[in-house]
Every structure is written in structure tokens, then in C-alpha cells.
Amino acid sequence: MRAQSDAAIYVLQHLWAFWARQDQLPPSGDWRSWLFMGGRGAGKTRAGAEWLLSEIQSGRARRIALVGATMNDVREVMIGGESGLLSLGLPCDQPSYEPSRQRLSWPNGAVGYAFSAEEPERLRGPQFDTAWVDEVGAWSRAEATWNMLQFGLRLGKTPRVVATTTPRTTKLIRRLVREPGCTLTHAKSEANAANLAPHFLEAMRRQYGHSSLGRQELDGELVEEREDALFRLSLIDAARVQTMPELDAVVIAVDPPAMAHARSDACGIVAVGRAGGDAYLLADETVQGVIPDVWAARIADLADVWGADEIIAEANQGGEMVRSVIAAAGTGRAIRLIHARVSKRRRAGPVAALYGAGRIHHVGHFKALEDEMIAFGEAKTSPNRLDALVWGVTQLLLKTRDPRIALM
């Protein structure tokens, strides 16, 4: 009985469906390509290898292409790595490896062949029913390699390919994200924290936060910047700082909602400072779905924390009510009401120009606000955080009560 129990535990240790996170399992549906973009250490290599092993064990995968950025990557990561094919499954299911022939052979007759993205022509001729390709974002001849592989996936009833990669804005990845028949999934590095070195993620977040590099390498996020985007994450990153100088002035800028219920717009609340000719984003305390007393208290607290000179609030939605609610929260600071007479985009244009000139600095990372900024003009929700920021910067740097500069 004990022997049976030990055997069951041994088998359970190799049962991927039991240990895998949901984001490491293949998506449902009739897909031809699965693009799994993950942060560093998110477990994407293990996910790709385990998916391939399950396809082999089911008999669906008989002739397999294994493609990496280089042949060394295929050998050291996909085949022989800690999460590679030689490390998975029960001993009776493990393949034999012939380095000289760059070939893996499984006990049930399935055969895998290794290829490098440096030599796409080697994929001309062979045919496969399954493929696992790794780090497509780092392939040197990405499109040529992918195209040659697609022509070779012509065996079996439903040829499939899984691509595991840290995202990069390469032409191939942008193409796959939009390609019919390609299913996209994501995983953050934090999801696999239990299997990473202690303090690794803390150190990486401290250094890279939610910058474009942090989003790419830790969040597994494809950071694309539209050519017509008013705000660009790359420009925000370039001017980002961790500390600010002595400030000449600080304002709390507010974009209040028209209503107060769970689905109402957020109340944009930011603290912005000025030092010389530059502005510094200090805090984002935006709240959503709360009554006016709550967001007014948040404004008063933020003004106290930063020693604000004044509070600036857009009054289109509430008029004098906005002033009275904020004043009732106990702040003794001046409250200036501003009425918007031009569109949000026209108001944002001059501020975007200041970002382009490197004159606005985010002190740390403000992911929710920066998401609004880079999606501005595309997202359907109201950009209340951004609107508050625009008012704050306008009052500190553009020297006007109501910006009327036309969009560039």
C-alpha cells in the first residue's frame, strides 16, 4: 500500500495539469498558433515544453520542429535547460537526444528536429505536424523563419505551433498579434515568484517599475506606440526621475465626475510641482465610484502631504458645488475653479509638447495614469487622471487659466 502511495506521489510530481498555473495552459478554441508572451521567469519555456509533451503523449505530434533564436538556444534552453524537453515527464516518456543530428526521438516514435532562426532556409523542405518556437522576439531573421515554418506545417489534421517569447515590438510579433487564427496570452514575472530568486522581482521593479522596459520584460506586455499618439511612453521614460529637486510651487489638480455611483467617471486627482521651467508629477490619488465627500477628503489630504499652494478644479460638471465640497473637507488652501472651453485633446496638445521637450518628469511610476496617456484618443473611457494632469501642468508652466492653443 505504501509503495502504491509513493508511486502515486511520484506520478503527481510530473503531472503538469496539476502544477500549472491557468495562464500556462493552452487556450481553448480552434487556433493554429498560440503566442504566449511572458515576463522574464514567468514560466513560458516550461509552458511551451509541457504543451509539446502533451501533444506527443496524445499521439497528435509525430514530426516536430523546434526553433530558437540560435542553435545554442535550442540546445541549451529548449532541449537541455531546466525547463527543457529532457527534464520533463516520466523516465519512460523521455526522449533520446542525438546532438550530431540535432534530433530528439521519443519512445512512441515521435521525432523532433532543431532549427535556428539564423538559418531559415533549413526549414525549406522538411514537413511537420507540430512546432514549438521560442523567443521569436529575438529572432534575427524572424519573418523569413516564420514563413518557412508555416509552409512546412502541412502534416496531420490540425497542424499547430506554439510561440513562447518575451515581447518585443518586432514586425513579426506585431503581425502575429493581429493574425487570424493566432491566440494571444500573457503572464507576468510575478506569477512565478515562488520559483524565482528571493528579492529578484523587488529589485527589478525598483529599477524598472512600469517603464516600457519593465512592462516588456516583467509584465510580458507588448508596448506599442501609435505613430499618431499624443503621448509616448518612451518620452515619459526618458524624463522619468526617482527624486525631485526643491520645488517652487505645488498644485493639486482635480477633474471631478459629474455623478457619484459605481459606474461614474473617476475623480482625477494629481499633485504636480514646478522647479524652474520643468514640472514634476508627484502623486496620483484618483478615485472612482465614491461620493463627493470621499474624493474631497482625498484632495485635502494630498494637499497637506505636499504642502500645496492651491487646488485647481475643473468646474464644468459641478460649478460652485465643487469648491464648497472641497472647502468642507477642511483644507485651508486656495481653491481655483477652471472652466474648459475647448476639447480634452486640444487642452492636452500643449502639454504633450512639453513632454516632447523633456520638461515634464514623473517622479517614479504611475501605471494607471500612463496607461491613460498612451491610450488617449483610442480608449473609450474618459481620461480623468490625464485631464487633471493637463490642468496642473498648464497652470504651472503655460501661464494661462484656460489653455486655448490649437492641437499641433
C-alpha positions, -999 to +999 in steps of 0.1 A: +000+000+000+029+024+009+045+015-025+013+024-043+012+057-024+048+066-032+042+057-069+011+080-070+031+109-055+059+103-080+034+104-109+017+135-094+051+153-093+052+150-131+015+159-137+017+193-154-021+198-154-019+197-115+010+221-111+005+245-139-010+280-135-040+287-156-021+311-178+004+284-186-022+260-201-031+262-238-061+283-247-093+267-258-107+271-292-097+263-328-063+281-330-035+274-354-009+295-335-006+302-298+015+333-290+024+332-252+041+364-242+056+364-207+079+384-185+113+371-175+110+340-154+072+338-159+074+301-169+068+304-206+095+279-216+080+253-193+046+260-207+058+255-243+077+223-235+048+208-214+023+216-242+046+198-267+050+168-244+012+165-240+008+166-278+034+139-282+018+117-255-016+120-271-002+109-305-011+142-322+025+153-325+047+129-346+070+152-366+080+183-347+100+214-354+119+231-326+130+266-335+151+290-314+170+323-319+202+303-323+211+266-324+227+271-290+194+284-276+176+254-289+202+230-273+207+248-240+172+261-233+145+242-252+161+208-250+186+207-222+175+236-200+160+234-165+125+235-182+137+218-214+123+187-230+150+164-215+139+174-180+101+167-183+079+137-180+084+102-165+117+084-175+097+061-197+084+090-217+117+109-221+133+113-255+168+103-266+189+132-279+213+130-309+233+163-309+251+154-341+218+150-359+201+178-340+173+153-333+151+141-304+134+107-306+106+098-282+097+062-272+063+063-291+080+072-324+076+110-323+107+128-337+117+164-331+142+184-352+161+215-341+164+246-362+179+281-358+162+313-368+196+323-382+192+298-410+156+299-422+164+281-455+170+249-435+132+248-429+126+246-467+118+210-475+110+193-441+074+189-431+058+188-397+025+185-378+036+204-347+061+231-338+073+248-307+093+280-313+110+301-285+119+338-281+105+348-315+111+384-304+148+378-305+150+361-339+175+377-363+156+366-394+122+364-379+098+368-408+117+345-431+120+318-405+083+320-395+072+319-432+093+289-440+079+271-409+044+278-420+049+262-453+063+231-435+034+227-412+014+206-435+011+172-418-018+158-397-053+171-393-046+202-374-010+214-375-002+238-346+026+260-334+032+275-300+055+305-298+068+314-264+086+348-260+094+379-241+075+405-261+093+430-283+078+453-309+092+435-339+075+433-372+068+396-367+052+399-333+031+429-344+019+407-373+011+377-351-009+397-326-033+407-354-032+375-374-065+355-377-061+320-361-034+332-336-045+332-300-026+355-276-020+350-239+002+368-213+019+361-180+037+384-156+070+376-139+052+379-105+030+350-114+060+327-110+076+345-080+078+312-059+103+298-084+125+329-087+154+341-066+143+359-034+142+397-039+147+394-077+113+409-086+116+436-059+150+446-073+137+447-109+106+466-100+126+491-081+149+497-110+125+494-139+090+498-124+063+501-151+086+518-176+084+505-212+113+481-204+096+470-172+063+464-189+080+444-216+105+423-195+084+419-163+048+422-173+051+404-206+033+433-223+038+443-259+044+481-257+034+496-290+033+533-296+010+546-323+025+570-348-003+595-341-002+591-303-001+624-285+018+609-255+046+583-258+058+560-231+094+563-245+093+601-238+079+596-204+106+571-196+133+594-209+124+621-185+114+599-155+132+606-122+132+590-088+136+622-068+127+658-074+146+690-068+134+717-044+101+728-058+090+764-065+053+756-063+029+726-059-007+723-070-034+697-066-053+694-099-088+678-099-111+666-127-143+659-107-170+635-120-205+646-130-221+619-109-213+596-079-221+560-084-202+527-091-200+533-128-195+570-129-163+586-142-133+587-119-124+618-100-089+627-113-067+639-085-029+645-091-002+665-073+021+684-097+051+706-087+073+731-105+111+736-103+124+763-127+109+756-161+101+720-155+070+702-140+071+671-118+043+646-114+043+638-077+013+617-070-019+602-085-047+597-060-075+593-084-106+576-071-137+561-088-173+554-078-173+573-045-194+602-031-181+638-032-172+638+005-147+610-001-129+625-031-129+659-014-112+643+017-086+627-006-079+661-022-075+678+012-051+650+025-030+652-006-027+690-003-015+686+032+010+659+023+026+680-004+021+714+011+002+726-019-001+762-028-035+759-042-061+734-055-072+737-091-105+720-101-124+719-134-159+732-127-178+723-158-196+695-141-204+709-107-197+747-107-195+762-072-205+728-057-170+716-064-155+745-045-179+740-015-173+703-013-135+706-013-136+735+012-158+715+035-132+688+037-111+711+058-084+724+035-074+760+042-058+763+007-070+785-021-093+767-045-094+779-081-122+768-104-114+764-141-139+761-169-130+741-200-140+757-233-121+735-257-118+697-261-097+675-240-074+668-269-068+705-276-061+711-240-037+682-239-018+693-271+005+719-254+012+696-225+022+668-249+046+693-265+062+698-231+067+660-227+083+660-261+107+687-249+116+667-218+102+693-194+078+671-175+092+644-152+073+616-135+088+610-100+085+572-100+059+552-119+022+559-123+010+529-144-028+537-144-022+574-154+005+564-180-019+538-195-045+566-200-018+588-216-006+563-242-042+552-250-055+588-252-077+592-283-082+554-286-097+544-253-135+548-248-133+557-212-129+593-200-092+601-192-098+618-159-063+612-145-048+627-176-072+656-176-063+665-141-026+663-150-032+686-180-048+712-158-020+710-132+008+713-158-010+741-177-013+762-146+023+757-135+041+761-169+018+775-195+007+806-176-029+806-186-062+799-169-077+782-199-054+767-225-066+776-260-035+765-280-046+746-311-035+710-315-001+706-332 
